[in-house]
């Protein structure tokens, strides 16, 4: 008997999407935007902060960090940018990493639904519903001088 692999994707979408919707005080507004094929605005600061980086460097950093330790990462191919979601109490951990721009609390990130490409944006690492965010220390190490190889990474 052939079993279709649609159940895991649906579960991921549901869990990740519900988590993302829990990160806004206007879930109805977000759903309406998505239903109209528009990006939805998420105010940052309460649930998570955003760290902006060049897209190509983000792809390399994601590999260095490893998928087991990544939080959600949103990308925009048209602007060549990516946004990492990190904990909301981010202090000055990333201030010395010139490739990264730490967006202030209250900055608006426009997001597509979890499993969709919309407006040139897609999730490189999707929200999975657990609330896991990228550790700023790991992010800084991956973007730091020479793109430091993290000690637990296995060479390709």
C-alpha positions as CSV (number, residue, x, y, z in Angstrom):
1,X,0.0,0.0,0.0
2,X,1.3,3.4,-1.0
3,X,1.2,6.0,1.8
4,X,1.3,9.7,0.8
5,X,3.7,12.0,2.7
6,X,1.2,14.9,3.0
7,X,0.4,14.4,6.7
8,X,3.8,15.5,8.1
9,X,3.8,18.6,5.9
10,X,0.3,19.5,7.1
11,X,1.3,18.9,10.7
12,X,4.3,21.2,10.2
13,X,2.2,23.8,8.6
14,X,-0.4,23.7,11.3
15,X,2.0,23.7,14.2
16,X,4.3,26.3,12.7
17,X,1.5,28.5,11.5
18,X,-0.3,28.4,14.8
19,X,2.9,29.3,16.6
20,X,3.4,32.2,14.2
21,X,-0.2,33.4,14.6
22,X,0.3,33.3,18.4
23,X,3.1,35.8,17.9
24,X,0.7,38.6,16.8
25,X,-2.0,40.4,18.6
26,X,-3.9,40.6,15.3
27,X,-4.2,36.9,14.0
28,X,-7.4,37.7,12.1
29,X,-5.6,40.5,10.2
30,X,-2.8,38.1,9.4
31,X,-5.1,35.4,8.1
32,X,-6.9,38.0,6.0
33,X,-3.6,39.1,4.4
34,X,-2.6,35.5,3.7
35,X,-6.0,34.6,2.3
36,X,-5.6,37.6,-0.1
37,X,-2.0,36.4,-1.1
38,X,-0.3,39.3,0.7
39,X,2.5,39.3,3.2
40,X,1.3,39.8,6.8
41,X,2.9,42.2,9.2
42,X,4.4,41.0,12.5
43,X,5.6,43.4,15.1
44,X,8.8,42.3,16.6
45,X,10.0,42.5,20.2
46,X,7.4,40.7,22.3
47,X,7.9,37.1,21.1
48,X,11.1,37.5,19.1
49,X,13.5,40.0,17.6
50,X,14.9,40.0,14.0
51,X,18.4,39.9,12.8
52,X,18.8,40.8,9.1
53,X,21.6,39.4,7.0
54,X,22.6,39.0,3.3
55,X,20.9,35.9,1.8
56,X,24.0,34.1,0.5
57,X,25.8,34.5,3.8
58,X,22.7,33.3,5.6
59,X,22.8,30.1,3.6
60,X,26.4,29.4,4.5
61,X,25.7,30.3,8.2
62,X,22.7,27.9,8.3
63,X,24.9,25.1,7.2
64,X,27.5,26.0,9.8
65,X,24.9,26.1,12.6
66,X,23.2,22.9,11.5
67,X,19.4,22.3,11.2
68,X,19.0,20.9,14.7
69,X,19.9,24.3,16.2
70,X,18.2,26.7,13.8
71,X,15.2,28.7,14.6
72,X,13.0,30.2,11.9
73,X,14.8,32.0,9.0
74,X,12.8,34.0,6.4
75,X,14.4,34.9,3.1
76,X,13.6,37.4,0.3
77,X,15.2,36.4,-3.0
78,X,14.2,39.8,-4.6
79,X,16.1,41.9,-2.0
80,X,18.8,39.3,-1.3
81,X,18.1,39.5,2.4
82,X,17.2,37.0,5.2
83,X,15.8,37.5,8.7
84,X,16.7,35.3,11.6
85,X,14.3,35.1,14.6
86,X,16.1,35.3,17.9
87,X,14.9,35.7,21.5
88,X,13.3,39.0,22.4
89,X,15.7,39.8,25.2
90,X,18.6,40.1,22.7
91,X,21.2,42.5,24.1
92,X,24.4,43.4,22.5
93,X,25.6,39.9,21.5
94,X,25.6,40.7,17.8
95,X,26.7,44.4,17.8
96,X,30.2,43.7,16.5
97,X,29.2,41.5,13.6
98,X,29.2,43.9,10.7
99,X,27.2,41.6,8.3
100,X,24.2,41.6,10.7
101,X,21.7,44.2,11.4
102,X,19.7,43.8,14.6
103,X,16.3,45.3,14.1
104,X,14.8,47.1,17.2
105,X,11.7,45.9,19.1
106,X,8.7,47.2,17.3
107,X,10.2,46.7,13.8
108,X,7.7,45.1,11.4
109,X,8.6,41.9,9.6
110,X,6.3,41.0,6.7
111,X,5.9,37.2,6.6
112,X,4.3,34.7,4.3
113,X,2.4,31.6,5.6
114,X,4.7,28.9,6.8
115,X,4.6,26.6,3.7
116,X,4.2,29.3,1.1
117,X,6.3,31.4,-1.2
118,X,4.7,34.8,-1.3
119,X,5.9,38.2,-2.5
120,X,9.4,36.7,-3.1
121,X,9.6,35.6,0.5
122,X,9.8,32.0,1.9
123,X,10.9,30.3,5.1
124,X,14.3,28.7,4.7
125,X,13.9,27.3,8.1
126,X,10.2,27.1,8.9
127,X,8.6,27.7,12.3
128,X,7.9,24.3,13.7
129,X,5.5,25.1,16.5
130,X,8.0,24.5,19.3
131,X,9.0,28.2,19.7
132,X,12.7,27.3,19.0
133,X,14.7,30.4,18.0
134,X,18.3,30.7,16.8
135,X,20.8,31.2,19.6
136,X,22.5,34.6,19.0
137,X,25.9,33.1,20.2
138,X,25.7,30.5,17.4
139,X,24.5,33.1,14.9
140,X,27.4,35.4,15.8
141,X,29.9,32.6,15.6
142,X,28.6,31.6,12.1
143,X,28.8,35.2,10.9
144,X,31.9,36.2,12.8
145,X,35.4,36.7,11.4
146,X,36.0,34.1,8.7
147,X,32.6,32.5,9.4
148,X,33.9,30.5,12.3
149,X,33.2,26.7,12.0
150,X,31.3,25.7,15.0
151,X,33.0,22.9,17.0
152,X,30.2,20.3,16.6
153,X,30.0,20.7,12.9
154,X,31.0,17.7,10.8
155,X,33.0,18.7,7.7
156,X,31.3,18.1,4.4
